[in-house]
Amino acid sequence: MTIGELLTRKTRRNLFMGFVAWLAFAGSMFAAAELGVRLLPLVLFVPFIGLVIAQMFFVRCPRCNGNLGQLLAQTLAPGPLKRRVMNCPFCGADFNDNP
């Protein structure tokens, strides 16, 4: 498994789980009114924020430990927001190499 595959897997996992957490939070706003549980949206918002923080600060280059979270989140963005990253901007490690 190359560095790029490893980082892409981490980023996709974080973004997918973040999307599921956001959907649960959004759905809980409608369900909380019917169930009478006012803290449910707040409780479900915490995992979403936790996953955003995990993506931003805990996805790191395996060679230099540089923070790549925000940069790699842009590689999975749709359309013109998408960026192609081939190496680490901190140490220059090629993402096609093995860790």
N, C-alpha and C positions, 0 to 999 in steps of 0.2 A: 504494500500500500504506500503510495507516494504522499508527500507532505500535502499537496493540493487535495488529494482525495480525503485525507484525514480531516483537514480543515473544512472542506465542503460538507462532509458528513456531520461534523459538529454544528456548523452553521445551519444546515437544513433541519437538524433535530431541534435546535433552539427556536428557529423561526416557526416550525410546525407546532411545537408545543406552546409557543407564545400565541399563535393564532387560535389554537384550541382553548387556551386559557382566556383569551379575549372574547371568544364566542360564548363561553360559559358565563363570563362577567356580563356580557350584553344580554344574554338570555335571562340571567338572574334579576335584572332590573324589571323585567316584565313579570317574572314569577314571584318576586318579593312582594309585590302589591297584592297578588292573589293569596299568597300564603301567609301574609302578615309578618314576614321576617325581614325587618329593615336592614339588618347588618349583613345579609347574604351577599349583596353586590360588593361591599367592602371586603368581605372575607375572600371572595373570588377575584378581586382586583390584585391582591397581594401576590399570588403566583405569577400573574402577568408581569407585574413590575419586577419580580425576582428573575424571570426569564430575560427580560430586557437588560437588566443589569448583568446577568450571566453572559449574554451575548456581547455586550459592550466592553466588559472588563476581564472575562475569563477565557476568551478564545485567543490563544497566544501562539506565536511561532515556536515550534519545538526546538529550533536551533538557538535562537537568541533570546527567547522569552519576550519578544516585543508584542505589544497589544495590537491584534489584527481584527478585533471584533467588528468595529464600525466599518472598516474597509471591506471585510468579507460580506457583511450584510448588504452592501451595495452591489455585490456581484450577482445576487439573486433577485435584484429589483427588476421590475418589468420595464420594457421599452427603452426610452432614451436615458433613463436613470441608471441603467446597467453599466458596470465598469468591468473591465477585464484585467485581472491581476495575475502576473506571471511569476513574480518573485517578491520576497519580503522587502519592504521599503527600509527596514532597519538594518538587516545584515546582508541583504542581497541573495539569500538562499533561493535557489530555483525550486518552485513548487512541484516540478516533475521529478525531483530526486527523492530517494528514500530518506526517512528521518535519521 
